[in-house]
Amino acid sequence: MKASRIVVAGSLNADLTIYTERLPSPGETLHGHGFAINPGGKSANQAVSAARLGGNVTLLGAVGSDSNGEMLLASTAGAGVDVSHVRRVSEPTGVAIISVDARGENSIIISAGANGTLSPADMNPELFNGAGVVCLCLEVPLETVQAAAQAGHDAGASVLLNLSPYAAITTELAQLSDVLLVNSHEASQFLDGFIMPAPDAPVAAWLGAVEKFAGRGLHQVLVTLGAAGSMVLDAHNIDNPVVRIAPTAVDAVDTTGAGDAFTGAVAARLAAGSTLVEAARYASVAAALAATKKGTQTAYPSGTEVDAILQ
């Protein structure tokens, strides 16, 4: 079966990254040992991840008329993403300030810049015609995310919403989302403080979370657990509503953007006709491989690399 088109609507950022032995405490200054400016932004990352894995991807977004904007357009287009609907605006390109410690863990602060100009008017329904998957995150205005979700829903696409960076969303946006992708902390926030099971808890311990999400109109949820893997929660699957996805063991160098690699891989596999469990298993490998190199988009694996691990 030919894979359907993927539309990714959202953010493009320049990642300003410095590497250090450990992340600083409040008020503390540390010496770093490296600095890099790389293409990033959750939506651009997810688009590149999906494209490197064979997806037919269109990116909707905005960048500034500056060198960072040029870098981002070159990087995404170079990965095979259609960037003809990324606008150039007078606002500076969005940036992310990132610190990465010796274990590959990170802390990130973003400034929206041009991303904040992306509006519902940019979500022309015609751009979603023929899409099989619409991939969204929350680095652009919420009303724009909801407009994209509505356009995707109306086009018959599966709407994949990555609830990051976390923000409260409307009931309408939740109901328009076919698959929600969250980490454990975001899941707890979304469910009003519901305590998520420990990563090593029995599968049955997650049944309460399945019910909670379904009560909010979300019947298919992926909960990522970092190095502990992920959980597929599927209220539609009466016989097997919870599936644990084992982690792929690697020596992590930089986890920045690994979650975006995971999201893009899920989108690519769903567009290719995989089940949610199959997509999550594939994405687990893609995200792990992404963490073995510094940076984000330049670290993302090809389908051949992922397949070599899965075989």
N, C-alpha and C positions, 0 to 999 in steps of 0.2 A: 504494500500500500504506500502510495506517495505521501510524504509528510505534508501536513497543512502549514500554512503561513503563521508566523508568530509576530504579533505586534507588541512591542515594549514601549510603554509611555512613561516618561519620567525624567530622571536627573542625569546630568553629566557633570563631573567635578574633576578638577586637577587635584591630585593627592600630593600633599607636601609632607613627606615622611622622614622622620629622624629615628635612628636606631640607638638604643641605649641598653645597659645591662639590666636595669629594672625601671618600672614606671615611677615617676616622682610622686611623693606625698604632697598634700596641699602646702603651698608656700616654699617648696623645695626646688632648688636648681641642680640639675645633673649635667654631666658631660655626655655628649653623644659621640658616636663613632661612625657616622655616615649620614648622608642626606640625599634624597632623591625627589624629583618631581615626576610623577607618573600619571597616566590617564586613569580616571576612576569615575566615581558616581555609581550608585547602586544600579540604576537602570542601564547605563552604558555597560557596566560590568556584566549584568545579566544578559544583555544583548550579545556581547562578545562571547560569553560562555556558550550560549545557545548556538551561535553561528559556528564557533570552532568545532562544535559537536555535530555539525551537519544541518543545523536549522536554517530555514529561510526566514530571515528576520528583518523587520522594519522598525526603526527607532524614531519615536516622536519626542522632541525635546527642544531645548534652547541653550545656546552658548553665547558668550560675548564675542565681540569683534576684536579679539586679542590673541596673543600667542598660545595661551592655554586652550582657547577655543579651537585654534588650528590643530593643536596636538590631539585633542579629543576627536575631532572629525577624522583626522588621518588614522588614528588608532582603530576606531570603530569600523570605518570603511575598509581598512586594511584587513580586518577579520572577516570581511564579507557581509557586513551589515549595511542595509539600505539606509543612508543618512540624508536622503533628499528632503525629508520633512523635519529636519533639525534646523530651527530658525537661528539666525544671527541677530543679536540685539545689542543695544547700547550699554546695558548693564554688564559688569565684568562676569566672566565665567565663574561658576560656583567653585569653591575650594573646600578641601578637607585637610585639617591639620592632624597628623597621625603620629603617635609614638609607638614604637615596637620594641619589646624587651627581648632578652636573650632566649626566652622560651617560645618566642613567636607570638605572645599575647600582645594586644594593642588597646589603645584608647584613642577615640576619634572625636573631633569637634568639626561640624560642618557650617559653612556660610553659604546660603542659597544662591546669592547672586542672580545670574540669568535664569536659574531654575525657578525662581519665584515669579517670573513673568509668564510661565506656561499656564495657560488659561483653558477653561472649558471650550472656548471658541477654537482652540487648536485641535480639539478632538473631533474633527470632521468625521461623521459616520461613514463617509465613503472610504476613508482610509482603513476601515476595519472590515470591509467587504472581503470575504474569502478567508478570513483569519480563523484558525482553529484554536489558538491560544492567545489570550491577552495577558501580559505580565506587568504587574504594577507594584510600586512601593510607595512610601510616604515621604519622599524627599522633595515633593512638589506640593502645591496647595491641594488641600483635601477635596475642594470642589472640582478640581481638575481630575483627580483620581476617580471621583465618583462619575464624572462625565465619561471618562474612558471606560469605566466598568459598564456603564449603561450602553455605550456604543458597542462594546464587545458582546454584551448579553444580547442586544438586539440583532447582532450579526450572527448569532448562534455559536459564538466561540466559548470555550471554557475560560473563565476569568480566574487567574492565579494571583492572589494578593499576598505580598510579603509585608507583614505588619511591622515595618521597620523604616526609620526610627519610630518607636512606639508613639501612637496618638490615639485618643478615643475616636471611633468612627461611628457614622450614623447606622441606624438599623437598615436603611436602604442599601448602603454599601455592603454591609455584611450579607444581606440576602442576594445581592448581585454577584457575590464571590463564590465560585464553585469550589475552589481549593484555597484554604488559608495556610500560609507558611509562617511559623513563629518559632522563636526559641522558647525555652521553658519559662524564662522571666516574663517575656511578652505575653505568653499564654496565660500566666497567672494574673497579669495586669488586665488583660482583656476580660477575664472571667471574674473580675471584681475581687481579687485577692485569693481566689481558690488555689489551694496549695497543690502544686503538681507533684506526682510521685517522684521518688528518687530514681536516678537513671538505672539502678540495678533492681528496682522493685519488680515484682511479678507482673506479667502482662495484665492480669485481671485487675490490678490496682488502677489501671488507666480507664476502666469502664466508666467511672464517675466523670472523668474529663470528657469522654465521648458524649455522655448525656448533657453535660453542661454546654458544650459547643453546639450540639444539635438544638438545644433550647434557645440559642442565639441565632439560629438559622444557618449554622455552618455544619454540614454533614461530612465533609472531607477535610481533614486537617493534618498537616505535617508539623511535628514538633521536633526541632533539632536540639541535640544534646551535646554539641561540641565533640570532644574526643570519645564520648560514650555512644555515638551513633545518632539515631533518630527513631521516632515512633510515627507510624501511620495510623490515624484514627479515622475510621470509615463507618459512620452510622448506617450507611446504605447496605453494608455487608453484614447481614444478620448473623451469619455463621462464624464470621471471623472479623469482628470490628476493630481489633487492635493487632498490629503486626510490628514487631521490633526489627529495626534495620541495624545490623551489626556495623560497627565502625570499620574503616579501612586503616590499618596501622601504618603510619609513616613517621619519619623524623621531621617534625614541623620546623620550618625556618621562619615563616611569616604567615599568620592566619588572616591577615587583612584581606577582605574580599572573598574568603573561602565560602561564606554564606551565600554570596552572590553567585559564585560558581555553582553551588548546589541548586539555587533557584533557577538559573539558566539551564542547567542540565535537566531539571524536572520539566521545564517548559519544552525543551527539545524532545524529550521522550514522550510527553503527552501528545505533542503535535505529530509524532511518528506513530501514534496509536497504542503506546504502552499503557498498562494499567498503572494506577498510582503507586502500588507496591513496587512494580518493576522500575518505574521512574525514580523512586526514592533509592533503590539499591544502586542504580546506575549513578545517581547524583552523589551518593556517598563516596564513591570512588573518585569522581571528578573533583569534589571539594577537597578530598585528602591530597590528591596530586597537586592541586593548586597551592596548598600550604607548604609544599616542599621547596618553593622558590620565593624570592623576594618580589614584592609588588603585587599587582592585581591582574590586570588584563594580560600582561606579558607572561604571567605564570600559569594561565589557564591551559588545560590539556586539550589535545585533539581527541576525536573519537577513537582513533587507532590506539592511542595511549591508554584510554579507559578500557577498551576492549581487551587489550593485552593483560590487564589485571583481572578482568572478569572471567577470562577463559581458563 
